[in-house]
């Protein structure tokens, strides 16, 4: 019965009396047999193999000449040692220091000699071993009884927790068995619009249109991103598909309406701690910017107001491209540079892009509730006399610390100069947008904006506007009802002042589903 207790490192320490203990003589049995029979076998086995038990018997030391009955009884007394620092002869360099410390702090069943020392280098008598073992078993019994009392008292709560854990394990197992992919997440957005406008060049009519995007986001390391986007829409023949009433969701694939096509395919990955690189066969300009310099929402109504006041600079060109951005480790300052090759289709996926492509550089700062950026882009375009243009944009935003009656403010200004075989005056653009979050009801939002895409001598600098003039202004007012976490309904009204022509005005009801 005693031999397993003395295995391993303890055998060496117990060698002076190992032979007697191994024989299991009557003296040992008389002192320990009764206590061993009175504890559960499983608990006793755990105590025998536990590191605390190994550290228990080995360091308690005294010679037979120095020990007396009082010394033995001291192990079972109520005056227990509370800290290992009370033993002046025990040092952190002693091999059993941690085991002895654990016994004192966890169980409080270790006592020293009358002179306050531990005498860890001396041999242990059987009396001392029996008294020490008895004291520790008493403490373990007390702990066990307390645990049983607590388990009985909180039996109902424990049963409820067990049921919940079992339910969660079952759901996790089901999810793992039916998951789409261990590396890929699917999210999507579907938008349906119903509305119309007057004096658009397409006649006064009401149209119903849709835009659907499915994003497959894959990460192989937890820090990289492979994005694949499928998109379809039918805005081409709509009053909201081109010209000065172009909506920000307007999309139709190259194959025509209701055709699903790959709208994004790019890979983004960190380079060191502060740099991020992007490369793709189909990537958009804003996918490769470290920040977007506007708080006015991207899901607004007219497209001019989503481009930070500089539609020629932030032309959202889409094609094969590469980019690199830097984000300061402490946040705030950032810088971006990217290139997008030209597309042969000047639609939503390639506005303002020609046969040569677009190079964009941006310097920005994004604070806790404000940000600003300066951007420059060089574009070779083929829709205005086969020329190139230099475009700059300066945009900024501020958002209040708390939502309510104070709106976020976004403003931007853009300037363009052309390099052309024919003289074209320089142009400008600007916008100011206000948005009130949680207006009238939590989750809802109110917004309004004013701005111009900017034109000179009848030439459209942004690819957005269908009428000539240099004083064209646009206004919009909208209110978003957040019906559920995933469904919102946004009624909106807009007005476009057109120089030399009748104004364009209209309204739209936009319903957005996110999933």
MARDODREN-36811 format. One record per residue (C-alpha): x, y, z. Coordinates in steps of 0.02 Angstrom, whole numbers, plus 32768, in hexadecimal, padded with zeros to 4 digits. Layout:
N
XYZ;...
REM end
This chain:
515
800080008000;809080798024;810680527F96;80A880B77F10;80B581507F7F;8171814A7F77;818B813B7EBC;81F281B37E53;825082437EA8;820682147F52;825F816B7F53;830881C07F5C;82D5822F7FEC;8283819F8049;83158128802F;834D812880E7;82AD80D1811B;827180898073;82927FD580A3;82257FDD813E;8196803580E6;819D7FBE8053;81817F2A80C6;80E17F778107;81087F4C81BE;808C7F5C824B;80CA8005828A;809D805C81E5;7FFA7FFC81D7;7FC5802A8286;7FD480E48263;7F9480EC81AF;7F2180598189;7E8980A581D8;7E99814D817F;7EB680F980D7;7E1A808E80EA;7DB081278110;7DCF8186806E;7D8F815A7FC0;7E0980F27F5C;7E0281677EC6;7E2A81FF7F2F;7EB781A57F88;7F02816F7EE2;7EFD82237EA4;7F55825D7F42;7FDB81DA7F2D;800882117E7E;7FE982CC7E90;8083833E7E8C;8049838B7F2F;805082E27F84;80FE82C47F41;813583687F8A;80DA8341802C;813C82B08072;81E982D3802E;821B83778083;81D0835C8131;826A832C8192;82AC8302823F;8318827B8289;82D081FA82FE;83388245838B;82ED82F38375;823782C4835F;81C082A883F0;810782928404;80EB834D8413;814683698370;80D782E9831A;803983358360;806F83DE8320;804783A6826E;7F918390829B;7F81842F8302;7F1B84C882D0;7FB6853782CA;7FDD851B8213;805F857381AB;801085F18131;80A8861F80C9;814585C68094;81A7866180C3;818A8633817B;821085AC8168;82BB8600816F;831285618134;82AA854C8093;82F085A67FFB;82AB85BD7F4B;833E855B7F07;830984BD7F65;82C8843A7EEC;8225841F7F4B;820584D87F6D;816F84E57EF7;811F84447F34;812B847D7FEA;80E785297FBC;805084DB7F65;802A846F7FFE;802E85058072;7FC8857A8004;7F4684FE7FC3;7F2D84898056;7F7F84D880EF;7FB1842E8134;806C844C814D;80BA847781F6;816C8491822D;81D0846482C7;81C284BF836C;8258852B8341;81FE856A82A2;826A850C8225;8237848B81A5;82D4841E81A4;82B983E880F1;835F838C80E1;834283108170;82F182658168;823A82508199;81FD81D7821D;8161816E8208;810A81D08291;812782718233;80F08226818E;805081E281DB;802782868233;804A82ED8198;7FE4827C8126;7F54827E81A1;7F54833C81AA;7F50835080ED;7ECA82CC80D6;7E6083288155;7E7283C780F1;7E47836F804E;7DAE832380A2;7D7683CF80DA;7D8884128028;7D2A837D7FE2;7C9A8393805D;7C8E844B8033;7C8884257F79;7BFF83A57F96;7B9A84267FF8;7BAE84A77F6E;7B7F842A7EE7;7AE283FC7F48;7AB484B27F63;7ACB84E17EAC;7A91843C7E63;7A06848E7DFE;7A7685147DB5;7AFC84947D89;7A7B84297D31;7A4184BF7CCA;7AF384EC7C9B;7B1884387C6B;7A7F84377BFB;7AB684D87BA7;7B6684977B8C;7B2283F67B42;7AB1845D7ACF;7B4184CA7A97;7BAE84337A75;7B2483EA7A0A;7B0F848B79A7;7BCA849E798E;7BD283EC7950;7B44840C78D8;7B9784AC7898;7C3C8454787F;7BE783C77820;7B88843E77AD;7BFC84D377A0;7C1B851B76F5;7CD68526770F;7D53852D779B;7DA885C3774B;7D1C862276F0;7C8B868E772B;7BFA86C376BD;7BA4876B76D1;7B3387C5765A;7ACA885E7638;7A2E886975CB;79E08910759D;7938892F7548;790689DC750D;78628A2574D1;785E8AD97493;78648B547406;78A18BFD73CA;786E8C867351;78D38CD672C5;79598C5172BF;79658C3D7203;790F8B957212;78638BDE7230;77FE8BE472CF;77EC8B34730C;77ED8AC673A5;78628A3173AB;7883899E741F;7935895F7429;79A788F27493;7A5C88D874C1;7A9D88397514;7B4D881B7556;7B91877B75A4;7C3B878975F8;7CA286EF761C;7D2987237698;7DB386A476B2;7E4286AC772E;7ECF862E7738;7F33867C77C6;7EB286E87820;7F07878777E1;7EF687757724;7E5B878476B6;7E2B87347612;7D8A878675D6;7D1C8744754C;7C7E87A77524;7BEF877074B5;7B7D87FC747B;7AE388147410;7A6D88A473EB;79F988F27369;7A1489AF7371;7A5089CF72BE;79AA8A087276;79718A5A7317;796C8B157338;79DE8AEB73CA;7A608A92735F;7ABE8B267314;7AC48BE27305;7AA38C5C7391;7A2B8BE673EB;7AA58B5573F4;7A8B8AF57497;7B198AB174FF;7AD489FF74F0;7ABD8A087434;7B0D897173E2;7AFA89057349;7B7788847311;7BCF8887726A;7B6087F87230;7AC3885D724D;7A3A885F72D1;7A2187CC7346;7ACD8786731D;7B3A875173AE;7BF2877C739C;7C9187837402;7C9788347444;7D2D882074B9;7DBD87A774C2;7E5387E27527;7EC887AA75B1;7EFE88197642;7F8787ED76BC;7FF58842773F;80AA886B771D;80FB888077C6;809A88D67850;8069897977F9;80588952773F;7FCE88FE76DD;7FDD88C77628;7F5088A575AD;7F5288517503;7EC28815749B;7E7D87EE73F0;7DE68859741A;7DFD88D774A4;7DB5898574BD;7E128A2374EA;7DC48A367597;7DEC898175C3;7EA289B675CB;7E928A547636;7EC18A5276ED;7E2D8AC37717;7D928B0E76C7;7D8E8BCA76EC;7CD38BDF7707;7C528BB2778A;7BC18BCE7713;7B7D8B1E76F8;7BAB8AB97661;7AF78A7B7653;7AAF8B27762E;7A4A8B567593;7AA48BB9750A;7B508B7A74DF;7BA78C2274E3;7B928C2B759F;7BEB8B8675BD;7C8F8BC1756E;7CCD8C3875F7;7CB18CD3758B;7D368CA2750D;7CE88C29748E;7D768C3F7411;7DF88C137496;7D958B8874EA;7D558B417446;7D3E8A8F748B;7D998A4773F5;7D8E898A73EC;7E0589147393;7EA688B673AD;7F0C89117430;7F8D891574BA;7F9D89837553;7FFA89A075F4;7FC88A01768F;801C8A317731;7FC48A4377D9;80258A8C786B;80328A0E78FB;7FE58A897975;7F598AB078F9;7F2F8B5778A9;7FA78B79781B;7F998B0E777E;7FD38B0F76CA;7F998AB0762F;7FCF8A9A757B;7F7D8A2C74F7;7F678A0D743E;7ECC89CD73E3;7ED489A1732B;7E5389E872B5;7DB0898F728E;7D58898D71E7;7CAE89AF7233;7C868A587283;7C018A1D72FB;7BF88A1373B7;7C9089A373B7;7CFF8A187351;7CC68ACD7362;7D478B4C732D;7DC18AC872F0;7E088ABB7243;7E838A5571E2;7F188A86724C;7ED98A6972FB;7EDF8ACD739C;7F6A8AEB741B;7F328B2A74C6;7F958B67755C;7F478B9D7601;7F858BE376A6;7F0B8BDE7735;7EED8BE977EE;7E618B8D7847;7E428BC278FA;7DC48B807976;7D328BE3792F;7D7C8C4978A0;7DEA8C31780A;7E318C877771;7E8B8C5576D2;7EE28CA0763D;7EE08C37759F;7F288C4374F1;7EFE8BD8745C;7F3E8BD473AB;7EC58B8A732E;7ED48B667276;7E228B737237;7DD38B52718F;7D2A8BA471A2;7D668C5A718F;7DCF8C7470F2;7E468BE6711A;7EA88C3F71A2;7EEA8C2E7253;7EC18C9072EF;7F0E8CC17394;7E928CBE7423;7EA18CF174D8;7E288CE07568;7E248D267617;7DA28CD87689;7D7D8CD47743;7CF88C9E77BF;7CC78CB17875;7C4F8C4878DD;7C098C74798A;7C398C077A1E;7B818BE17A3E;7AF48BCD79C1;7A5D8C3E79C6;7A378CED798B;7AEA8D187959;7B118CD178AC;7BB08C8D7863;7BF98D0277E1;7C538CCC7743;7C9B8D4376C2;7D0A8D33762B;7D528D95759A;7D9A8D5774F6;7DFD8DA9746B;7E288D6773BD;7E9C8DA07332;7E9F8D4E7287;7F318D247217;7EDB8D26716E;7EF78D5070B8;7E608DC270C7;7E528E4D7148;7DE58E1D71DC;7DD68E8C7273;7E018E4C731D;7D6E8E117385;7D388DFD7439;7CBF8D9C74A4;7C858DA37559;7C078D5F75D6;7BCB8D757688;7B6A8CEB76DE;7B148CE27788;7AD88C4577DF;7A7B8C327884;7A8C8B8478CE;7A008B41793E;798E8BD07908;78DF8BBE7952;79008B067976;799A8A9E799E;79E28A4F7901;798F8AC97889;79EC8B54782E;79C78BF877D8;7A378C407751;7A468CCE76D6;7ACB8D0B765D;7AF18D9075DD;7B798D8E7559;7BB18D9774A5;7C138D247434;7C5F8DBD73DE;7C618DE17324;7CB68E5772A9;7C888E7C71F4;7C0A8DF271EF;7C878D6B7216;7C5E8CF072A0;7CF58CDF7312;7CB48C4D7377;7C558BE072FD;7BB88BF97369;7B5B8C8B731F;7AFC8C8D727A;7ADC8D477262;7B548DD8723F;7B6B8E6E72B0;7BDB8EA9733A;7B5A8ED073C1;7B088E2773D3;7ADA8DFF7487;7A8B8D6774D7;7A2C8D51757C;79EB8CB875D4;79888C967673;79688BE976BA;79338B8D7756;79648AD97779;78EE8A6B77DE;794E89DA782B;78BF895C782D;792B88CF7871;79E588B17886;79E9887477D2;796188D77779;79578993775B;78DE89FD76F5;79178AA876B6;78A18B257663;79008BB2760D;78E38C4F75A8;79618CA57535;796C8D4274CB;79EC8D6D7445;79FE8E1F7403;7A358E1A734F;7A7B8EB572FC;7A1B8EE3725E;79A28E517272;790D8E2172DC;79388DE27388;79328D2973AD;78D78CEE7448;78968C4A7486;78898BCE7512;78B38B1B753A;788B8A9675BB;79218A2875DE;791889867640;79B989347676;79D4888576BA;7A7988517708;7AA5879D7732;
REM end
